[in-house]
Amino acid sequence: MNKVLDSSDLQLCSLANLEESGKKVAFILGNRPTSKKNLKQKEESLKEFEMNLTPLVYINGEEVLRTGDGQVHLANPTTGEQIKDEDASNYVVIIDGQHRYEAANSLNLDHNNIILMKDYSGIGAQNLIARINNETCPWIASEWAFGAHMFYPDNEVATFASRLAKEGFKSTTIGLILYFRKGVLGKKAFSDIMNGGNAEEGYNIERADAFLTVARDKFEDKFIMKRYLIDVVSDLSKDRGYKPVLNAIDKLTKDNVKKIINSKSDDVENVIRSILSAYMSEEQVA
């Protein structure tokens, strides 16, 4: 086996050490939101031991920008606001340990007891974030949307998916809204985008936005997230296109909506289909 690392590659320090050298902490702009459950678990451990047992992993800010092809930017870990690219050399970027860092701050942990390790892999922030987050605290599919958008904020699928994921939509629902078919948008698709690839063809941002606009006018997001509506809409759109279906949704009365929401789970889609088909038939006759 070839020797990969020398002891000199392993650099440990405290947050206090970094701050004494003039460095401040940053995150990567657009990284996945922290989980309240995960933060609570980290806080409990930090309270017990008064230090983090596993070092946070960081990369120097200028290195993150250098390998980011102009797509990656730094963010203030407290406000989430973007840090000027020209100031990147003043920062170290937490690549692994975002929850531990926030938990330590919330507890006002002594910065001498917040231990960090400089990344020794040299594989770059993009690959490192994807691999570390998926191995230490695996990303669910919708969280991969944040990763894709973080590194490719100009990708319209990543942008749309990240926005809905932040609002609580699962990737399966987001994929249906974007493509009007199942099984397209998931971990692999987001991973491809995150690594510079393109989204599978067939998505329609204009159609997706139109669906959300008319659906949200009649239903709350918590119902739309359940996929009953988009399942029926995507199916009915196969024969006549999506616009007549969305027009039918727009005609739903309060009684129609109440009937749909109060239906048993096994009957919801049939009720939606029946009501929308009736409105579509009326329009066709007219």
C-alpha positions as CSV (number, residue, x, y, z in Angstrom):
1,M,0.0,0.0,0.0
2,N,1.3,3.4,-0.9
3,K,1.8,6.0,1.8
4,V,-0.7,8.8,1.2
5,L,-0.1,11.1,4.1
6,D,2.8,12.4,6.1
7,S,2.4,13.5,9.7
8,S,3.0,17.1,8.5
9,D,-0.2,17.0,6.5
10,L,-2.3,16.7,9.7
11,Q,-2.8,20.2,11.1
12,L,-4.9,20.6,14.3
13,C,-5.7,23.9,16.0
14,S,-8.3,25.6,18.1
15,L,-10.7,28.2,17.0
16,A,-8.9,30.6,19.4
17,N,-5.6,29.9,17.5
18,L,-7.2,30.8,14.2
19,E,-8.8,33.9,15.6
20,E,-5.4,35.0,17.0
21,S,-4.0,34.7,13.5
22,G,-6.7,37.0,12.2
23,K,-9.0,34.4,10.7
24,K,-12.7,34.3,10.9
25,V,-15.1,31.4,10.2
26,A,-17.3,31.2,7.1
27,F,-19.7,28.6,5.5
28,I,-20.2,28.1,1.8
29,L,-23.1,30.1,0.5
30,G,-26.1,27.9,-0.1
31,N,-25.1,24.9,2.0
32,R,-28.0,22.9,3.4
33,P,-29.9,24.4,6.3
34,T,-29.0,23.1,9.8
35,S,-31.3,20.6,11.4
36,K,-32.8,21.6,14.8
37,K,-32.7,17.9,15.8
38,N,-29.1,17.6,14.8
39,L,-28.2,20.9,16.6
40,K,-29.8,19.6,19.8
41,Q,-27.8,16.4,19.7
42,K,-24.6,18.3,19.2
43,E,-25.4,20.7,22.1
44,E,-26.0,17.8,24.4
45,S,-22.5,16.3,23.6
46,L,-20.8,19.7,23.9
47,K,-22.4,20.3,27.3
48,E,-21.2,17.0,28.6
49,F,-17.6,17.2,27.4
50,E,-17.1,21.0,27.0
51,M,-15.4,20.4,23.7
52,N,-16.0,18.8,20.4
53,L,-14.8,15.2,20.3
54,T,-14.4,15.2,16.5
55,P,-12.5,18.0,14.9
56,L,-14.2,20.4,12.5
57,V,-12.7,20.3,9.0
58,Y,-11.8,23.5,7.3
59,I,-10.3,24.8,4.1
60,N,-8.8,28.3,3.7
61,G,-11.3,30.7,2.1
62,E,-9.1,31.6,-0.9
63,E,-8.6,27.9,-1.8
64,V,-12.4,27.4,-1.8
65,L,-12.9,30.2,-4.2
66,R,-9.9,29.1,-6.4
67,T,-11.4,25.7,-7.0
68,G,-15.0,26.9,-7.3
69,D,-14.7,28.2,-10.9
70,G,-16.4,31.4,-9.9
71,Q,-19.6,29.6,-8.8
72,V,-18.7,29.2,-5.1
73,H,-19.0,32.1,-2.6
74,L,-18.6,32.3,1.2
75,A,-21.3,33.2,3.7
76,N,-21.4,34.7,7.2
77,P,-22.3,31.6,9.4
78,T,-24.6,33.7,11.6
79,T,-26.5,35.9,9.1
80,G,-26.1,33.8,5.9
81,E,-25.1,36.9,4.0
82,Q,-22.5,36.6,1.2
83,I,-19.0,37.6,2.1
84,K,-17.1,39.6,-0.5
85,D,-14.9,37.4,-2.6
86,E,-11.9,39.7,-2.1
87,D,-12.1,39.1,1.6
88,A,-11.9,35.3,1.3
89,S,-8.3,35.1,2.5
90,N,-9.5,36.4,5.9
91,Y,-11.6,33.3,6.5
92,V,-11.5,29.6,7.0
93,V,-14.5,27.7,5.6
94,I,-16.1,24.9,7.7
95,I,-16.5,22.0,5.3
96,D,-17.5,19.4,7.9
97,G,-18.9,20.5,11.3
98,Q,-21.5,23.2,10.5
99,H,-23.9,21.8,13.2
100,R,-21.1,21.4,15.8
101,Y,-19.9,25.0,15.1
102,E,-23.3,26.5,15.5
103,A,-24.0,24.4,18.6
104,A,-20.7,25.5,20.2
105,N,-21.6,29.1,19.5
106,S,-25.1,28.8,21.0
107,L,-23.5,27.4,24.2
108,N,-20.7,30.1,24.2
109,L,-18.2,27.3,24.3
110,D,-14.6,28.4,25.1
111,H,-12.9,28.9,21.7
112,N,-9.9,27.1,23.0
113,N,-12.0,24.0,23.2
114,I,-13.4,24.2,19.6
115,I,-10.9,22.0,17.7
116,L,-10.4,22.2,14.0
117,M,-8.4,20.2,11.4
118,K,-7.3,21.5,8.1
119,D,-8.4,19.4,5.2
120,Y,-5.6,17.1,4.1
121,S,-7.2,15.4,1.1
122,G,-6.7,18.2,-1.5
123,I,-9.8,17.0,-3.5
124,G,-11.5,20.4,-3.3
125,A,-14.5,21.8,-1.4
126,Q,-17.0,20.5,-4.0
127,N,-16.2,16.9,-3.8
128,L,-15.3,17.0,-0.1
129,I,-18.7,18.5,0.9
130,A,-20.6,15.9,-1.1
131,R,-18.6,13.0,0.2
132,I,-18.3,14.0,3.9
133,N,-21.9,15.0,4.2
134,N,-23.1,11.8,2.6
135,E,-20.9,9.6,4.7
136,T,-21.0,11.2,8.1
137,C,-24.6,12.4,8.1
138,P,-26.1,11.2,4.8
139,W,-28.0,13.8,2.7
140,I,-31.5,13.0,1.9
141,A,-32.4,13.6,-1.8
142,S,-33.8,17.0,-1.3
143,E,-30.7,18.1,0.6
144,W,-28.6,17.3,-2.5
145,A,-30.6,20.1,-4.2
146,F,-28.8,22.5,-1.8
147,G,-25.5,21.0,-2.8
148,A,-26.3,21.3,-6.5
149,H,-27.4,24.9,-6.1
150,M,-24.5,25.8,-3.9
151,F,-22.0,25.0,-6.5
152,Y,-24.1,25.8,-9.6
153,P,-26.4,28.7,-8.6
154,D,-27.1,29.5,-12.3
155,N,-28.5,26.0,-12.9
156,E,-32.3,26.6,-13.2
157,V,-33.3,23.1,-12.0
158,A,-31.0,23.3,-9.0
159,T,-32.3,26.8,-8.2
160,F,-36.0,25.8,-8.5
161,A,-35.4,22.5,-6.5
162,S,-33.4,24.2,-3.8
163,R,-36.2,26.8,-3.3
164,L,-38.9,24.2,-2.9
165,A,-36.7,22.0,-0.7
166,K,-36.1,24.9,1.6
167,E,-39.9,25.2,1.9
168,G,-40.2,21.6,2.9
169,F,-41.0,19.8,-0.4
170,K,-39.4,16.4,-1.0
171,S,-37.4,15.6,-4.1
172,T,-40.1,13.2,-5.4
173,T,-42.7,16.0,-5.3
174,I,-40.3,18.6,-6.8
175,G,-39.4,16.2,-9.6
176,L,-43.1,15.7,-10.4
177,I,-43.7,19.4,-10.5
178,L,-40.7,20.0,-12.7
179,Y,-41.1,17.1,-15.1
180,F,-44.7,16.0,-14.7
181,R,-43.4,12.4,-14.4
182,K,-42.0,10.3,-11.6
183,G,-38.5,9.0,-10.8
184,V,-36.5,11.8,-12.6
185,L,-35.2,14.0,-9.8
186,G,-33.2,12.4,-7.0
187,K,-29.8,12.0,-5.4
188,K,-28.1,10.9,-8.6
189,A,-29.6,13.8,-10.7
190,F,-28.6,16.4,-8.1
191,S,-25.1,14.7,-7.8
192,D,-24.7,15.0,-11.6
193,I,-25.5,18.7,-11.5
194,M,-23.3,19.2,-8.5
195,N,-20.4,17.7,-10.5
196,G,-21.0,20.0,-13.5
197,G,-23.4,17.9,-15.4
198,N,-26.8,18.9,-16.8
199,A,-30.3,18.1,-15.6
200,E,-32.2,15.4,-17.6
201,E,-34.2,17.0,-20.4
202,G,-37.9,17.3,-20.1
203,Y,-38.3,19.7,-17.2
204,N,-40.4,22.9,-17.7
205,I,-39.9,25.7,-15.2
206,E,-42.7,27.8,-16.7
207,R,-45.2,25.0,-16.3
208,A,-43.9,24.2,-12.8
209,D,-44.4,27.8,-11.7
210,A,-47.8,28.0,-13.3
211,F,-48.9,24.8,-11.4
212,L,-47.6,26.2,-8.1
213,T,-49.3,29.5,-8.6
214,V,-52.8,28.0,-9.3
215,A,-52.4,25.2,-6.8
216,R,-51.4,27.6,-4.0
217,D,-54.4,29.8,-4.7
218,K,-56.6,26.9,-3.7
219,F,-54.6,24.7,-1.4
220,E,-52.0,25.0,1.4
221,D,-48.5,23.8,0.8
222,K,-48.9,20.9,3.2
223,F,-51.6,19.4,0.9
224,I,-49.6,20.1,-2.3
225,M,-46.6,18.4,-0.8
226,K,-48.6,15.2,-0.5
227,R,-48.5,14.8,-4.3
228,Y,-52.2,13.9,-4.8
229,L,-52.7,17.0,-6.9
230,I,-49.6,16.9,-9.0
231,D,-50.1,13.2,-9.6
232,V,-53.5,13.8,-11.1
233,V,-52.5,17.0,-12.9
234,S,-49.5,15.3,-14.6
235,D,-51.6,12.4,-15.7
236,L,-54.5,14.5,-17.1
237,S,-52.0,16.7,-18.9
238,K,-50.7,13.8,-21.1
239,D,-53.7,14.1,-23.5
240,R,-54.6,17.7,-23.5
241,G,-51.6,19.6,-22.2
242,Y,-51.3,21.2,-18.8
243,K,-53.1,24.5,-19.4
244,P,-56.7,23.1,-19.5
245,V,-55.9,21.2,-16.3
246,L,-54.6,24.3,-14.5
247,N,-57.7,26.2,-15.8
248,A,-59.8,23.5,-14.1
249,I,-58.0,23.9,-10.8
250,D,-58.6,27.6,-11.0
251,K,-62.3,26.9,-11.2
252,L,-62.4,24.9,-8.0
253,T,-64.9,26.2,-5.5
254,K,-64.5,26.3,-1.7
255,D,-66.8,23.3,-1.6
256,N,-64.7,21.4,-4.1
257,V,-61.6,22.1,-2.1
258,K,-63.2,21.0,1.1
259,K,-64.5,17.8,-0.5
260,I,-61.0,17.0,-1.8
261,I,-59.2,17.7,1.5
262,N,-61.7,15.8,3.6
263,S,-61.6,12.7,1.3
264,K,-60.0,9.5,2.6
265,S,-56.4,9.1,1.5
266,D,-57.3,6.2,-0.8
267,D,-60.0,8.3,-2.5
268,V,-58.3,11.7,-2.8
269,E,-56.9,11.3,-6.3
270,N,-60.1,9.9,-7.6
271,V,-62.0,12.8,-6.2
272,I,-59.6,15.3,-7.7
273,R,-59.7,13.6,-11.1
274,S,-63.5,13.5,-11.2
275,I,-63.9,17.2,-10.3
276,L,-61.1,18.4,-12.7
277,S,-62.4,16.2,-15.5
278,A,-65.9,17.7,-15.1
279,Y,-64.6,21.2,-15.4
280,M,-62.4,20.3,-18.4
281,S,-65.4,18.7,-20.1
282,E,-67.5,21.8,-19.5
283,E,-64.7,24.0,-21.1
284,Q,-64.4,21.7,-24.1
285,V,-68.1,21.8,-24.7
286,A,-68.1,25.6,-24.4
